[in-house]
Amino acid sequence: MHSVNISDLSILLIEPSKTQLKVIVKHLNEQGVSRIDGVATGEAALEKLTRHQCDLVISSLYLPDMMATELVDRVKNTEAFKEIPFMLISSETRFAVLDEIRQAGVVAILPKPFDRADLKRALRATIDFIDPREMELEHYDVESIRVLVVDDSNLARKHITRVLSNMGIRQIHQAADGKEALQIFEQAQQSFDLIVTDYNMPEMDGRELIQAIRDELHNAYIPILMVTSEQNEARLSNIQRAGVSAICDKPFEPQTVKEMLYRVLEEG
């Protein structure tokens, strides 16, 4: 059981439209959230955070003074704020626009308008993030599991690393792209129990990394979890054929990752 409930959350909500702000506050109230500070701009949000830290930041994508992508970047790169989960609510659907904020490690992206189930699931993902429960495995000591995290986004690596750490995994190594990951893996492949990789990366992408591990290094047994914002079905099919163990969307819910890890480690 979590020690934190949805009703315990303190939320900073950034929404330029007063009408939309009222609608979102109403939905949050229906979920039991009562501590909500609403502001209209990114700068107002940053100023509010310096005076009172919250448990969750929820923002619209298009703000009067900046995009939410800039806001999440400034939040994640400020030492005092970097651990605060960030959620996006937007009617934007273009992959190229949303992908940058997905890569920044947001806990959820909700459409506008969203339904009650979407919001409740996103709030539960937030609880999993700020009040984690360690993963229990029958055949592994969680603290002894060695993981290689591969992503060209530093923010995404930090987010994935934190999620894994929250599950009790302590031995986590990082690589900025597939080429660097392959070098690390070649040097100590017997030492890793799991690889968590992005798909779209420079030098060597996730599919090429998987193929190199499976075909060139002849390692068919190490579990490889791909965490990606890729939506192209043909590309995803190629990833499956390359030998990935499981694919998880960005942004991901910690519980979903935990279930996938349990499956690939315990049942694989």
C-alpha positions as CSV (number, residue, x, y, z in Angstrom):
1,M,0.0,0.0,0.0
2,H,1.1,3.6,-0.7
3,S,1.5,5.9,2.2
4,V,0.4,8.8,-0.1
5,N,-3.1,9.1,-1.5
6,I,-4.3,11.1,-4.5
7,S,-6.1,13.4,-2.0
8,D,-2.8,14.2,-0.4
9,L,-1.3,15.7,-3.5
10,S,-0.4,19.4,-3.8
11,I,-0.6,20.5,-7.4
12,L,0.6,23.6,-9.3
13,L,-1.6,24.0,-12.4
14,I,-0.4,26.2,-15.3
15,E,-3.3,27.1,-17.6
16,P,-3.7,30.5,-19.5
17,S,-7.4,30.0,-20.1
18,K,-9.5,30.8,-17.0
19,T,-12.3,28.6,-18.3
20,Q,-10.0,25.7,-18.9
21,L,-8.4,26.3,-15.5
22,K,-11.8,26.0,-13.8
23,V,-12.6,22.8,-15.7
24,I,-9.4,21.1,-14.8
25,V,-9.7,22.2,-11.1
26,K,-13.2,20.7,-11.1
27,H,-11.9,17.4,-12.4
28,L,-9.1,17.4,-9.9
29,N,-11.6,18.1,-7.1
30,E,-13.7,15.2,-8.2
31,Q,-10.6,13.0,-7.7
32,G,-10.2,14.3,-4.2
33,V,-7.5,16.8,-4.8
34,S,-8.1,20.1,-3.0
35,R,-4.7,21.7,-2.7
36,I,-4.3,23.4,-6.2
37,D,-2.5,26.6,-7.1
38,G,-3.4,28.0,-10.5
39,V,-1.2,30.3,-12.5
40,A,-1.3,31.5,-16.2
41,T,2.4,31.7,-17.2
42,G,5.6,29.7,-17.0
43,E,7.4,32.5,-15.1
44,A,4.6,32.7,-12.6
45,A,4.9,28.9,-12.1
46,L,8.7,29.1,-11.5
47,E,8.2,32.0,-9.1
48,K,5.5,30.0,-7.2
49,L,7.8,27.0,-7.0
50,T,10.6,29.1,-5.3
51,R,8.1,29.9,-2.5
52,H,6.2,26.7,-2.2
53,Q,7.2,23.3,-3.7
54,C,4.3,21.1,-4.9
55,D,4.0,17.4,-5.4
56,L,3.0,17.7,-9.1
57,V,3.2,20.3,-11.9
58,I,0.4,20.1,-14.5
59,S,0.7,22.4,-17.5
60,S,-0.8,23.3,-20.8
61,L,1.6,23.1,-23.8
62,Y,1.2,26.6,-25.1
63,L,1.8,29.3,-22.5
64,P,1.9,33.1,-23.1
65,D,5.6,33.4,-22.3
66,M,7.0,30.0,-23.2
67,M,6.2,26.4,-24.3
68,A,5.8,23.7,-21.7
69,T,8.9,22.1,-23.2
70,E,11.0,25.0,-22.0
71,L,9.2,25.0,-18.7
72,V,9.8,21.3,-18.0
73,D,13.5,21.8,-19.1
74,R,13.9,24.6,-16.6
75,V,12.2,22.7,-13.8
76,K,14.2,19.5,-14.4
77,N,17.5,21.5,-14.5
78,T,16.9,23.4,-11.3
79,E,18.3,21.5,-8.4
80,A,15.5,22.3,-6.0
81,F,12.7,21.4,-8.5
82,K,14.2,18.5,-10.5
83,E,12.4,15.7,-8.7
84,I,9.0,17.2,-9.1
85,P,6.8,15.1,-11.5
86,F,5.5,17.0,-14.5
87,M,2.2,16.3,-16.4
88,L,1.0,17.8,-19.7
89,I,-2.6,18.5,-20.7
90,S,-2.9,19.5,-24.4
91,S,-5.0,19.2,-27.5
92,E,-1.8,19.0,-29.6
93,T,-1.5,15.7,-31.4
94,R,1.5,16.2,-33.7
95,F,4.2,13.7,-32.9
96,A,7.1,16.1,-33.6
97,V,5.7,18.7,-31.2
98,L,4.9,16.2,-28.4
99,D,8.1,14.1,-28.7
100,E,10.4,16.6,-27.1
101,I,8.3,16.8,-23.9
102,R,8.0,13.0,-23.9
103,Q,11.8,12.7,-24.0
104,A,12.0,15.0,-20.9
105,G,10.4,12.4,-18.7
106,V,6.9,13.6,-18.0
107,V,4.7,11.2,-15.9
108,A,1.7,11.6,-18.3
109,I,0.4,13.4,-21.3
110,L,-3.4,13.9,-21.3
111,P,-5.5,15.0,-24.2
112,K,-7.8,18.0,-24.1
113,P,-10.5,17.2,-23.2
114,F,-9.6,14.2,-21.1
115,D,-11.9,11.8,-19.4
116,R,-12.0,10.9,-15.7
117,A,-10.2,7.5,-16.2
118,D,-7.3,9.2,-18.0
119,L,-6.8,11.7,-15.1
120,K,-7.2,9.0,-12.4
121,R,-4.6,6.8,-14.1
122,A,-2.2,9.7,-14.5
123,L,-2.6,10.7,-10.8
124,R,-1.9,7.1,-9.8
125,A,1.3,7.1,-12.0
126,T,2.3,10.2,-10.0
127,I,1.8,8.4,-6.7
128,D,3.9,5.5,-8.0
129,F,6.6,8.0,-8.9
130,I,6.7,10.0,-5.6
131,D,5.9,7.2,-3.2
132,P,7.4,4.1,-4.9
133,R,7.2,0.5,-3.7
134,E,10.2,-1.8,-4.3
135,M,9.8,-4.6,-6.8
136,E,9.7,-8.1,-5.3
137,L,11.2,-10.9,-7.4
138,E,11.4,-14.6,-6.6
139,H,14.6,-15.4,-8.6
140,Y,16.5,-12.2,-8.2
141,D,17.8,-10.0,-5.4
142,V,16.6,-6.6,-6.7
143,E,19.6,-4.7,-5.4
144,S,22.0,-7.0,-7.2
145,I,20.3,-6.5,-10.6
146,R,22.7,-4.6,-13.0
147,V,20.9,-2.5,-15.6
148,L,22.2,-0.5,-18.6
149,V,20.0,2.5,-19.5
150,V,20.5,3.8,-23.0
151,D,19.0,7.1,-24.2
152,D,20.4,10.2,-26.0
153,S,18.2,12.5,-23.8
154,N,19.9,13.2,-20.4
155,L,16.5,14.1,-18.9
156,A,15.0,10.8,-20.1
157,R,18.0,8.8,-18.7
158,K,17.5,10.6,-15.3
159,H,13.8,9.9,-15.3
160,I,14.2,6.2,-16.2
161,T,17.0,5.8,-13.7
162,R,14.9,7.3,-10.9
163,V,12.0,5.0,-11.8
164,L,14.3,2.0,-11.6
165,S,15.9,3.2,-8.4
166,N,12.5,3.6,-6.9
167,M,11.9,-0.1,-7.6
168,G,14.9,-1.0,-5.5
169,I,17.4,-1.4,-8.4
170,R,20.7,0.2,-7.3
171,Q,23.3,-0.8,-10.0
172,I,22.4,1.3,-13.0
173,H,24.9,2.3,-15.7
174,Q,24.1,4.8,-18.5
175,A,24.9,5.3,-22.1
176,A,24.0,8.3,-24.4
177,D,23.5,6.2,-27.6
178,G,23.6,2.7,-29.0
179,K,27.3,2.9,-30.0
180,E,28.4,3.8,-26.5
181,A,26.1,1.2,-25.0
182,L,27.5,-1.5,-27.3
183,Q,31.0,-0.6,-26.2
184,I,30.0,-0.8,-22.5
185,F,28.1,-4.1,-23.0
186,E,31.0,-5.7,-25.0
187,Q,33.4,-5.0,-22.1
188,A,31.2,-6.4,-19.4
189,Q,28.2,-8.2,-21.0
190,Q,28.2,-11.0,-18.3
191,S,27.7,-8.3,-15.7
192,F,24.3,-7.0,-16.9
193,D,20.9,-8.5,-16.2
194,L,18.8,-6.0,-18.2
195,I,19.1,-3.3,-20.9
196,V,16.5,-0.5,-21.1
197,T,16.9,1.5,-24.3
198,D,15.3,4.2,-26.3
199,Y,14.7,3.7,-30.1
200,N,15.5,7.0,-31.8
201,M,19.2,7.8,-31.1
202,P,22.2,9.1,-33.1
203,E,25.2,7.0,-34.0
204,M,23.3,3.7,-33.4
205,D,19.5,3.5,-32.7
206,G,17.8,1.0,-30.4
207,R,16.9,-1.5,-33.2
208,E,20.6,-1.5,-34.4
209,L,21.8,-2.0,-30.8
210,I,19.4,-4.9,-30.3
211,Q,20.5,-6.5,-33.6
212,A,24.2,-6.1,-32.6
213,I,23.7,-7.7,-29.2
214,R,21.6,-10.6,-30.6
215,D,23.4,-11.3,-33.9
216,E,26.9,-10.0,-33.6
217,L,27.6,-10.8,-29.9
218,H,25.3,-13.9,-30.1
219,N,23.6,-12.9,-26.8
220,A,20.0,-14.2,-27.1
221,Y,19.2,-14.3,-23.4
222,I,19.7,-10.8,-21.8
223,P,16.2,-9.1,-21.5
224,I,16.0,-5.8,-23.5
225,L,13.2,-3.4,-22.7
226,M,12.6,-0.6,-25.2
227,V,11.0,2.6,-23.8
228,T,10.1,4.7,-26.8
229,S,7.7,7.4,-28.2
230,E,7.9,5.8,-31.6
231,Q,4.4,5.3,-33.1
232,N,5.2,4.0,-36.6
233,E,3.9,0.4,-36.8
234,A,6.4,-0.7,-39.4
235,R,9.3,0.5,-37.3
236,L,7.9,-1.1,-34.2
237,S,7.5,-4.4,-36.1
238,N,11.1,-4.2,-37.1
239,I,12.0,-3.7,-33.4
240,Q,10.1,-6.8,-32.5
241,R,11.9,-8.8,-35.1
242,A,15.2,-7.6,-33.9
243,G,14.7,-9.4,-30.6
244,V,13.3,-6.9,-28.1
245,S,11.8,-8.5,-25.0
246,A,9.2,-5.8,-24.4
247,I,8.2,-2.3,-25.7
248,C,6.9,0.4,-23.4
249,D,5.5,3.8,-24.4
250,K,6.9,7.2,-23.4
251,P,5.7,8.6,-21.1
252,F,5.3,5.4,-19.2
253,E,3.6,4.5,-15.9
254,P,5.9,3.1,-13.3
255,Q,3.5,0.3,-12.6
256,T,3.6,-0.7,-16.3
257,V,7.4,-0.8,-16.3
258,K,7.3,-2.8,-13.1
259,E,5.0,-5.4,-14.6
260,M,7.1,-5.6,-17.8
261,L,10.3,-6.0,-15.8
262,Y,8.7,-8.7,-13.7
263,R,7.6,-10.5,-16.9
264,V,11.0,-10.3,-18.7
265,L,13.1,-11.1,-15.6
266,E,11.0,-13.7,-13.8
267,E,9.1,-15.3,-16.7
268,G,11.6,-14.7,-19.5
